[in-house]
Amino acid sequence: MKLENPKPAPVLDLASSPAGRPFTDGATRSLFNRVLRLVIAATLSAFALSPLLVASKGACLGGYDADGGYVDSFGNPTDKAPQCITAIMEPGSAVYLFPLLLVLLFVYLAWRKLRVGEPNIPASPRTPHSVSSVRAAGGILRTGAGVIVLFALLGAVWSQIAFATLDVTPSSRTGTETLTPFAEVTITVEES
């Protein structure tokens, strides 16, 4: 019995795009790397922003007098038990959603720049786009990464300032509230 060599399995050619254009062109590779950096910036920004949006504060207003009775926050006797208010800030869903939307926006803007660019002046026979449109698309993607990081920093500062100014005095509000698009606050009131 004679063994024949089986046909080799088809090899996936990673150097070609599905349309058959080579993926080894420097400009195309540069744009792909910029998109990758944009995605990495968005991912790192979202996960770095999460711990910056965790905080808590509380207050117990009132207490007990020497006879075991209740006093309010001013030291006056009262029949009501003192209340303790706790506010806990946590990241909201927008922390993860906004960077994703910004990535999609900047990739779309870069793609539009390539489509609307100057297709009559090709950079090389390998790419149908002009050098200026490829550079402009790369600039859009570079700007996008900076905008995403800036968005994360401003979101953290805005949320921390809003939480610091949050009033934790006795009130009828309890439950979860949206403090900023990036942070949610859970307020609980307990009698001590």
N, C-alpha and C positions, 0 to 999 in steps of 0.2 A: 504494500500500500504506500503510495507516494503522497507526502504531505506538501501541500502548496501553501505558499505565503498568502495569508489573507490580505485583502486590500486594506491599506491603512485608513483609519477613520479620518474624515475630513477635518482639517485644521482650521480653527477659527482665526481669521486674519485680523489681528487687532490693529494693524497699521492702516486699515482701510475703513472708511465710513460705509454705512449701508448703501449710500448712493454710488459708491465706487470711487469717490475722490480720495486721494491719499490723505491720511491723517498725519503724515510726517512733515507737512509744511510748517515752517517756523511760526508763521503768523497764526495759523489755526491752533497749533500747540500752545502758543502764548495765550490765546483767548480761552482755550480750555482750562489752562492753569489759573487764569483770572476768575473764571466761573467757580472752579474748585476752591480758590481762596475766599471767594464771596460766601460760599456755602459754609466753609470752616469758620469764617468770622461770625456768621449768623448763629451757628451752633454754639460756639464758645461764648458769644454774647448772651444768648438765652440762658445757658447753664451758669455763667458767671453772675448774671443778674439775679437768679433765684435766691442764693443765700443773702444777697443784699436787701431782699424784700421780706425778711423774717424779723419780726420785732414784737415786743409785748410791753404793756404797761398797765398799771392798775392803781386803784385807790380804795381804801376802806375809810369811809367817812362816818365819823361818830365812834361810839364805844360805850363803855360801862362806867358808872360812877362807883363810889365806895360802898354804896348800899346794894349794888347789883342791878340797879336800874339802868335804863338806856339814856345816852346823851347824844345830841346831834353833833355836827362838825364844829359848832361854835361853843360847845360845852353846856348847852341848855338841856335840861331834862326833857325827855320825850317818851311817848308810849311805843313808838316804832323801833324795831330792831335795826341796828346799823347795817348798811348795805356795802358790799364790796363789788366794785366794778372792775372787770378785766377786759382789755382790748388786745387781741392777737392779730397781727398783720401777717399775711401769707401771700405768695405770688399768685397772681390771677392767670387765667388762660391766655391773655394777650401777650404775656411774656414770651410764649412760644409761637403764637400765631403771627404777631407783627413782624418778627425777623423773617419768617417764611414768606409772608406777603411782600416784604421789601426785596428779598432775593428774586422772587418771580417778577416783580416790577422792573428791577435793574437788568435782569436777563432779557426781558421783553424789550426794554429800551435799547439794549446793545444789539439785539437781533434786528430791530427796526432800523437801526443805524446802518447795519450791514446790508439790509435789503434796499434801503432808500439811498445808500451811498452812491458812489460813482462807478457803476459796473463797466463803463466803457474804457476805463484805464486799469486793466488788471495788474496786480503786483507781480505776478509770475504766471506761467501757463498752468501751474498747479492750483491756483486759487482764483476764483472769479471776482474777488473783491479788490478794490483799490487799497493802496497803502494807507491813504488818509481815512477811509472808512473803517479799516481794521484798527488803526490807532485810536480813532474816536470811540469805537466800541470798547476797546481796552480801557480807555479813560473813564467811560461810563461805569464799567465794572469795578475799577479801582475806587472811584467815587462812592459807589454803592457800599463797598466794604467799610469805608470811613463813616458813611451815614449810619450804617447798622451799629457800629461801635458807639458812635455819638448818641444814637437813640437809646442804647442800653444805659449809658452813663446818665443821661438826662432823666430817663425813666426812674432810675434808682434815686437820684437826688430829689425829684419831684415827689416820689412816694414817701421818702423819709421825712421830708418837710411837711407833707400833708399829715403823716402819722404823728409827728411831733406836735402839731397844732390841734390834734384831735382832743376834744373835751371828754374827760372821763368822770364827769360828775353824775349824780343820780338823775336818771331820765327814764322815760318809758321805752326808749329804743333798745332793742336787743336783737340778736340774730346776726346774720352775715350781710354786710354792706360792701358795695364797691367803692373803695376810697379813691383810686385812680384807675385808669385802664390796666395798670400793671399789678395792682395790689387789691386784695380783699381783706376786710377786717371783720372779725367775729367778736361781738360784744356780748358779754354775759354779766348778769347782775345776780348776786347771791346775798342772802341774809346771813350775817355771821353769828 
